[in-house]
């Protein structure tokens, strides 16, 4: 066995019953034959939801219903223990956890007060039960294993329900807890989702907490790889329930995966990426029910291909909130007041769009917070509304957001045009659009009734159902060359408006879009040259005294787009259709 270390995390469906746990044990046994392994487990399927419902029922004073739920959970886990032929010591450990759960239920029913601290302690019972059972399943296939409860060593702050790890502390305590097990040849089976507050109380890490536990442990132990095992084959180019042609993406960059998770892709959570990206640890998502499938690799590499967009993701149940008024133009601090008012009510904004005239700001936010957000803004801008400087705080419910994601969009012309064209061809109206300067994501706000149709149109329009050939980054055009795309024969398709070329026919877009009207230079013809521009000739100095060489034997200095200027001194823009 080598010094290589891998962290394998298994979701609730992967450990749902005795048969699934045996399958997981076989996967871990195969991995341990080539490397050292740390295992992270979620609670068995539907257990966490049952425990949250149990806590609410007990706090409402309905002890009989809460007791029945407790007995059902106990029966399910003891049944798995029997099917795995667990020894008496394993059953005693399970009973100890179930007795503690019953005590919490009695206390809640008596006090009728459910604090975040008590809820966290109660809900992690599911992960602890699963860790004990999975450790035994590993022992049954000849892999020495030991259950390790993360609320005994993974140090976090005291933000119950959404705890954050204490950087610089949790790494040392994690190493101290797990390194002795690895050195003794045992596989640690760690509870996901939970940690330890400074006072020793149990905390939970919030949504995606089990996956975050895996990457936190990987970062602390300097692991070589993290594998997230779920019940799907990897990260898909779109929701396969909506798009029949959705395919598994073989590779994603950390940033692409984070963007996709925010906009509805549920395989990986944004927070999961942070520890892995910081330590540059690859994260692989695979299917525990089909371990032969390759899955998706997420790492720091950038793999460009023929399609600039890798995936289309969507989020439902949104609303559009707009602040409009001519009195907003040129007034400093309007946006700050908008976001301050929303932050004061703990309202998160999912998309921002603002016109250059500064007369309107449009925000997308969760639908269940929309009315509260509108009220907050009407209060914040009450003086301006009374004077007519702000004309309206408008609210539009029933909105969904669609995001097209891909690092290949950067510096690729016409992506936004293709997105809007695909929606137009499908009869989908775009309510708002936003794009960051990184060009990693274009987000469209649509009527929720049109959301699925929009996702399908964008997925087809960008050709994301096709496999991308691997290849290098496209070359920049040579200095002095007409702007456009090279076809396979080496001729240049010149953007509309370029002089000196003969018009050519319509040709299809190379990435699968609609036809593009372009002009083409005949094969073998020379690029049109400005009079007096020969080898080594220089263009006139740009504003600021800069000049660029357009000689054949020299390399031009590539300047940022925003600094290229036309002969009139105004920014020069190039357009694709």
C-alpha positions in Angstrom: 0.0 0.0 0.0 1.3 3.5 -0.9 1.3 6.7 1.1 -1.5 8.0 -1.1 -4.7 9.0 0.8 -8.2 9.2 -0.6 -11.4 10.4 1.1 -14.6 8.6 0.0 -17.9 10.1 1.0 -21.2 8.2 0.6 -24.7 9.8 0.5 -27.8 8.6 2.1 -29.1 6.5 -0.9 -25.7 4.8 -1.0 -26.1 3.5 2.6 -29.9 3.2 2.5 -30.1 -0.5 3.6 -28.0 -3.6 4.3 -27.5 -4.4 0.6 -26.4 -0.9 -0.3 -23.9 -1.0 2.7 -22.5 -4.2 1.4 -21.9 -2.6 -2.0 -20.2 0.4 -0.3 -18.0 -2.0 1.7 -16.9 -3.7 -1.5 -16.1 -0.3 -3.1 -14.0 0.7 -0.1 -12.2 -2.7 0.0 -11.2 -2.2 -3.7 -9.9 1.3 -3.0 -8.0 0.2 0.1 -6.1 -2.4 -1.9 -4.3 0.5 -3.7 -4.3 3.4 -1.1 -5.2 4.5 2.4 -8.8 5.5 2.8 -10.9 7.8 5.0 -14.7 7.3 4.7 -17.3 9.9 5.4 -21.0 8.8 5.6 -24.3 10.5 5.6 -27.4 9.3 7.5 -29.4 6.5 5.7 -31.9 7.7 3.2 -34.8 9.8 4.6 -33.4 9.6 8.2 -32.4 13.3 8.5 -35.8 14.4 7.3 -37.5 12.1 9.8 -35.3 13.4 12.6 -36.1 17.1 11.8 -39.8 16.2 11.7 -39.4 14.4 15.0 -37.8 17.4 16.7 -40.6 19.7 15.5 -43.3 17.2 16.6 -41.8 16.8 20.0 -41.4 20.5 20.5 -45.1 21.0 19.7 -45.9 18.7 22.6 -47.1 15.7 20.6 -45.1 13.1 22.5 -47.1 10.1 21.1 -46.3 10.9 17.5 -42.7 11.7 18.3 -42.3 8.4 20.2 -43.8 6.5 17.3 -41.3 8.1 14.9 -38.4 7.2 17.3 -39.5 3.6 17.4 -39.7 3.5 13.6 -36.2 4.8 13.3 -34.9 2.3 15.8 -36.6 -0.6 14.1 -35.2 0.4 10.7 -31.6 0.6 11.9 -31.8 -2.5 14.0 -33.2 -4.4 11.0 -30.1 -3.3 9.0 -27.9 -4.5 11.9 -29.6 -7.9 11.8 -29.3 -8.2 8.0 -25.5 -7.4 8.4 -25.3 -10.0 11.2 -23.9 -7.4 13.5 -22.4 -8.7 16.8 -23.8 -7.7 20.3 -21.3 -4.9 20.7 -22.6 -3.1 17.5 -26.2 -3.5 18.7 -25.3 -2.1 22.1 -23.7 1.0 20.5 -26.9 1.5 18.4 -29.1 1.2 21.4 -27.0 3.7 23.3 -27.6 6.3 20.6 -31.3 5.5 20.3 -31.7 5.8 24.1 -30.1 9.2 24.0 -32.5 10.2 21.2 -35.5 9.1 23.3 -34.2 11.2 26.1 -34.0 14.3 23.9 -37.6 13.7 22.7 -38.9 13.5 26.3 -37.1 16.8 27.1 -38.4 18.6 24.1 -42.0 17.4 24.7 -41.7 18.7 28.3 -40.1 22.1 27.6 -41.7 22.7 24.2 -38.6 24.6 23.2 -36.4 23.6 20.3 -33.2 25.5 20.3 -30.7 25.3 17.4 -28.2 23.7 19.8 -30.6 20.9 20.7 -31.8 20.4 17.1 -28.2 19.9 16.0 -27.5 17.4 18.7 -30.7 15.5 17.8 -30.3 15.5 14.0 -26.8 14.0 13.8 -28.0 10.8 15.4 -28.7 9.6 11.9 -25.0 10.0 10.8 -23.8 8.3 14.0 -26.1 5.3 13.5 -24.9 5.0 9.9 -21.2 5.2 10.8 -21.5 2.3 13.3 -23.3 0.1 10.8 -21.0 0.9 7.9 -17.9 0.2 10.1 -19.3 -3.2 10.8 -20.1 -3.8 7.1 -16.4 -3.1 6.3 -15.2 -5.5 9.0 -17.5 -8.2 7.5 -15.5 -8.0 4.2 -12.2 -8.1 5.9 -11.4 -4.3 6.2 -10.6 -3.2 9.7 -12.7 0.0 10.4 -13.7 2.2 13.3 -16.5 4.7 13.6 -15.3 8.2 14.3 -17.8 10.9 15.4 -16.8 14.3 13.9 -18.5 16.2 16.8 -15.6 15.0 18.9 -12.7 16.6 16.8 -13.8 18.8 13.9 -13.7 22.2 15.5 -16.2 24.8 14.3 -17.7 28.1 15.5 -20.9 28.1 17.6 -23.2 29.0 14.7 -25.6 26.1 15.2 -27.2 24.9 12.0 -24.7 26.7 9.7 -21.4 26.2 11.5 -18.1 27.2 9.9 -14.8 25.3 10.5 -12.2 27.0 12.6 -9.3 27.3 10.2 -5.9 26.6 11.7 -7.6 24.6 14.5 -9.7 21.9 12.9 -6.7 20.7 10.8 -4.7 19.8 13.9 -7.6 18.2 15.8 -8.6 16.2 12.7 -5.0 14.9 12.2 -4.8 14.0 15.9 -8.0 12.0 15.7 -7.6 10.2 12.4 -3.8 9.7 11.9 -3.6 7.0 14.7 -6.3 5.0 13.1 -4.6 5.1 9.7 -1.2 4.2 11.2 -2.9 1.2 12.9 -4.3 0.0 9.5 -7.9 0.8 10.3 -10.3 2.8 8.0 -11.9 5.7 9.9 -15.6 5.9 9.1 -16.4 9.5 10.0 -19.8 11.1 10.5 -20.5 13.8 7.9 -22.5 17.0 8.4 -21.4 17.6 12.0 -18.6 19.3 14.0 -17.7 20.5 17.5 -18.5 24.0 18.9 -15.9 25.7 21.2 -17.8 24.6 24.3 -17.9 21.0 23.1 -21.5 21.0 21.8 -22.5 19.4 18.6 -22.9 21.6 15.5 -24.1 21.0 12.0 -22.6 22.4 8.8 -25.8 23.2 7.0 -26.9 22.3 3.4 -24.3 20.2 1.7 -22.6 19.6 5.1 -21.6 16.0 4.5 -19.8 16.8 1.2 -18.2 19.7 3.0 -17.1 17.4 5.8 -15.3 15.2 3.1 -13.4 18.1 1.6 -12.5 19.5 5.0 -11.0 16.2 6.1 -9.2 15.9 2.8 -7.7 19.3 3.3 -6.7 18.6 6.9 -5.1 15.2 6.0 -3.5 16.4 2.7 -5.4 13.8 0.8 -4.8 13.2 -2.9 -8.4 12.9 -4.0 -12.0 13.1 -2.8 -14.7 10.9 -4.3 -18.4 11.8 -3.7 -20.5 8.7 -4.2 -24.2 9.4 -5.0 -27.0 7.6 -6.9 -26.3 9.4 -10.3 -23.4 8.9 -12.8 -21.9 12.4 -12.3 -22.6 16.0 -13.0 -25.0 16.4 -16.0 -25.0 19.1 -18.7 -28.6 19.8 -17.6 -31.3 18.2 -15.5 -32.0 14.9 -17.2 -35.6 15.0 -16.0 -36.0 18.1 -18.2 -33.6 17.5 -21.0 -33.6 14.0 -22.5 -30.3 14.6 -24.2 -28.4 15.7 -21.1 -25.1 13.9 -20.7 -22.5 13.4 -18.0 -19.8 16.0 -18.1 -16.4 14.3 -17.8 -14.5 17.3 -16.5 -15.3 20.6 -14.7 -13.2 23.4 -13.3 -13.8 24.2 -9.7 -15.4 27.5 -10.7 -17.7 25.9 -13.2 -18.9 23.4 -10.6 -19.5 26.1 -8.0 -21.6 28.1 -10.5 -23.6 25.1 -11.5 -24.3 24.1 -7.9 -25.7 27.6 -7.1 -28.0 27.4 -10.1 -29.7 24.2 -9.2 -27.2 21.4 -9.9 -27.5 19.3 -6.7 -24.6 17.0 -7.0 -22.0 19.3 -5.4 -22.5 22.4 -3.2 -20.5 25.6 -3.5 -19.0 25.3 -0.1 -17.8 21.9 -0.9 -15.4 23.3 -3.4 -13.6 25.8 -1.1 -11.3 23.4 0.9 -10.6 21.3 -2.3 -9.8 24.4 -4.4 -7.6 25.9 -1.8 -5.5 22.7 -1.6 -6.0 21.9 -5.3 -7.4 18.4 -4.4 -9.4 16.8 -7.3 -13.1 16.0 -6.5 -14.7 13.1 -8.4 -18.4 12.4 -8.3 -19.5 8.8 -9.0 -22.4 6.5 -8.8 -22.2 3.9 -6.0 -25.0 1.9 -7.8 -22.8 1.8 -11.0 -19.2 2.0 -9.7 -18.0 1.1 -13.2 -19.2 4.5 -14.5 -16.4 7.1 -14.9 -18.2 10.0 -13.2 -17.1 13.7 -13.3 -13.7 15.0 -12.3 -13.6 18.5 -10.8 -10.2 20.1 -10.5 -8.2 23.2 -11.4 -7.6 22.3 -15.1 -9.3 24.2 -17.9 -10.3 21.9 -20.8 -11.6 24.0 -23.7 -13.5 22.4 -26.5 -15.6 23.3 -29.5 -18.5 24.5 -27.3 -18.1 27.5 -25.0 -20.9 26.4 -22.7 -20.5 23.2 -20.6 -23.9 23.1 -18.9 -27.3 24.8 -18.5 -28.6 24.9 -15.0 -31.8 26.4 -13.5 -33.3 27.5 -10.2 -37.0 27.8 -9.6 -39.3 29.7 -7.2 -37.8 33.2 -7.8 -39.2 36.7 -8.1 -38.1 39.9 -9.8 -37.9 43.0 -7.7 -37.3 46.4 -9.4 -36.6 49.9 -8.2 -37.3 52.4 -10.9 -37.2 56.2 -11.2 -35.5 59.0 -13.1 -34.4 60.6 -9.9 -32.0 57.7 -9.3 -29.7 58.6 -12.2 -26.3 59.9 -11.1 -27.2 59.7 -7.4 -24.4 58.0 -5.4 -25.4 55.3 -2.9 -28.7 54.1 -4.3 -27.5 50.6 -4.8 -26.0 50.6 -1.4 -29.3 51.6 0.2 -31.1 48.8 -1.7 -28.7 46.1 -0.5 -28.4 47.5 3.0 -32.2 47.3 3.4 -32.3 43.7 2.1 -29.3 42.7 4.3 -31.1 44.0 7.4 -33.8 41.5 6.8 -31.4 38.6 6.0 -32.6 38.5 2.4 -30.2 37.0 -0.2 -30.1 38.3 -3.8 -29.6 35.7 -6.5 -29.2 38.0 -9.6 -28.6 41.7 -10.2 -29.2 43.7 -13.4 -29.0 47.4 -13.8 -29.4 49.7 -16.9 -26.5 52.0 -17.7 -29.0 54.9 -17.4 -29.1 54.2 -13.7 -32.8 54.7 -13.7 -33.7 51.1 -12.7 -32.2 48.3 -10.6 -33.6 44.8 -11.1 -33.0 42.0 -8.5 -33.9 38.3 -8.4 -34.5 36.7 -5.1 -36.3 33.7 -3.6 -40.0 33.9 -4.0 -40.8 33.2 -0.3 -38.8 36.4 0.6 -40.2 38.6 -2.2 -43.0 40.4 -0.3 -40.7 41.1 2.7 -38.1 42.5 0.3 -40.6 44.7 -1.4 -41.8 46.1 1.9 -38.2 46.7 3.0 -37.4 48.7 -0.1 -40.6 50.8 0.0 -39.7 51.8 3.6 -36.1 52.6 2.6 -37.2 54.8 -0.3 -40.3 56.3 1.2 -39.1 59.9 0.9 -38.0 59.4 -2.8 -41.3 57.7 -3.5 -43.3 60.6 -2.1 -41.3 63.1 -4.2 -41.6 61.1 -7.3 -37.8 60.6 -7.6 -38.4 56.8 -7.3 -41.5 56.0 -9.3 -42.1 52.4 -8.4 -40.9 49.4 -6.3 -42.2 46.6 -8.5 -42.5 42.9 -7.8 -43.0 40.2 -10.4 -43.6 36.6 -8.9 -43.4 33.3 -10.8 -39.9 33.7 -12.2 -37.1 31.2 -12.8 -33.4 31.7 -13.5 -31.5 29.8 -16.2 -27.7 30.0 -16.2 -25.4 28.9 -19.0 -22.0 28.1 -17.5 -18.6 27.5 -19.0 -15.1 29.0 -18.8 -14.9 28.7 -22.5 -17.3 31.6 -22.9 -14.5 34.1 -21.9 -13.5 36.2 -24.9 -15.8 34.1 -27.2 -18.0 36.4 -29.3 -21.6 35.9 -29.7 -22.4 33.8 -26.7 -25.1 36.2 -25.4 -26.5 36.5 -28.9 -26.8 32.8 -29.2 -28.5 32.5 -25.8 -31.1 35.1 -26.7 -31.5 33.7 -30.2 -32.2 30.2 -28.8 -34.8 31.5 -26.4 -36.4 33.6 -29.2 -36.6 30.6 -31.5 -38.3 28.6 -28.8 -40.8 31.4 -28.1 -39.4 32.2 -24.6 -39.4 35.8 -23.5 -36.4 37.0 -21.4 -37.3 39.2 -18.5 -33.8 40.2 -17.5 -30.2 39.2 -18.2 -27.0 39.4 -16.2 -23.4 38.5 -16.9 -20.3 39.0 -14.8 -17.0 40.4 -16.1 -15.4 36.9 -15.8 -17.7 35.7 -18.6 -18.2 32.4 -16.7 -21.9 32.6 -16.4 -24.8 34.3 -18.3 -28.0 34.2 -16.3 -31.5 34.8 -17.8 -34.6 35.5 -15.8 -37.7 33.8 -17.4 -41.3 33.2 -16.6 -41.3 30.0 -14.5 -43.9 28.5 -16.9 -41.2 28.9 -19.7 -38.3 27.6 -17.6 -38.1 24.0 -18.9 -38.6 25.1 -22.5 -35.8 27.7 -22.1 -33.5 25.1 -20.6 -34.1 22.7 -23.5 -33.6 25.4 -26.1 -30.4 26.6 -24.6 -29.0 23.1 -24.1 -29.7 22.3 -27.8 -28.6 25.7 -29.0 -25.2 25.4 -27.5 -24.7 21.8 -28.5 -24.0 20.7 -24.9 -25.5 17.3 -25.7 -22.6 16.5 -27.9 -19.2 15.3 -26.7 -16.6 18.0 -26.7 -13.3 17.2 -28.4 -10.3 18.0 -26.3 -8.1 20.7 -27.6 -6.0 23.7 -26.8 -7.1 27.3 -26.4 -8.0 29.0 -29.7 -5.3 31.3 -31.0 -5.8 35.1 -31.0 -6.0 36.7 -34.5 -2.7 38.0 -35.8 -2.2 41.8 -35.7 -3.8 43.4 -38.7 -5.8 40.4 -39.6 -9.6 40.9 -40.1 -11.6 39.8 -37.1 -13.5 36.6 -37.6 -13.2 32.8 -37.5 -10.9 30.6 -39.5 -12.5 27.6 -41.2 -10.7 24.3 -41.7 -9.3 25.3 -45.1 -7.5 28.3 -43.5 -9.7 31.0 -45.0 -11.0 33.8 -42.7 -14.6 34.5 -42.2 -14.7 38.3 -41.7 -17.2 40.0 -39.4 -19.8 42.1 -41.1 -18.5 45.6 -41.9 -14.9 44.6 -42.6 -13.7 46.2 -45.9 -11.7 44.6 -48.7 -13.3 41.2 -48.9 -15.8 39.7 -51.2 -19.1 38.6 -49.8 -19.6 34.9 -49.2 -22.6 32.7 -48.6 -24.3 31.9 -45.4 -22.5 29.3 -43.4 -23.5 27.4 -40.2 -22.0 28.5 -36.9 -19.2 26.1 -36.0 -20.6 25.3 -32.6 -24.0 24.2 -33.8 -25.9 27.5 -33.8 -27.9 29.1 -36.7 -26.4 30.4 -39.9 -24.1 33.4 -39.8 -23.9 35.9 -42.6 -20.2 36.5 -43.2 -17.7 37.5 -45.8 -15.0 35.2 -46.9 -11.6 35.7 -48.5 -10.9 33.4 -51.4 -8.5 30.5 -50.6 -5.0 31.6 -51.4 -5.7 35.3 -51.5 -3.8 37.7 -49.3 -5.2 39.6 -46.5 -6.0 43.3 -47.5 -3.2 45.6 -46.3 -3.3 49.2 -45.5 -1.3 51.3 -47.9 2.3 51.6 -46.8 2.1 48.7 -44.3 4.9 46.3 -45.2 7.2 44.2 -43.1 8.0 46.0 -39.9 5.6 48.8 -40.6 4.0 50.4 -37.5 0.5 51.7 -37.0 0.0 55.2 -35.9 0.3 55.8 -32.2 -2.9 55.2 -30.2 -4.0 57.7 -27.6 -1.4 57.8 -24.8 1.6 57.4 -27.2 1.2 53.6 -27.6 1.8 51.9 -30.9 1.4 48.4 -32.2 3.6 46.6 -34.7 1.8 44.9 -37.6 5.0 43.5 -39.1 5.0 39.9 -40.2 8.1 39.0 -38.3 7.2 40.6 -35.0 4.7 39.9 -32.2 2.2 42.5 -31.4 1.6 43.6 -27.9 -1.8 42.4 -26.9 -3.7 45.1 -25.0 -6.9 44.8 -23.1 -10.1 45.3 -25.1 -11.2 48.2 -23.1 -8.0 50.2 -24.2 -8.4 49.6 -27.9 -9.6 52.8 -29.5 -10.9 53.9 -32.8 -9.5 56.8 -34.8 -12.0 59.1 -33.2 -10.7 58.3 -29.7 -13.9 56.4 -28.6 -13.7 52.8 -27.5 -13.8 50.5 -30.6 -16.3 47.7 -30.4 -16.6 44.6 -32.4 -20.0 42.9 -32.8 -21.0 39.3 -33.8 -24.3 38.3 -35.1 
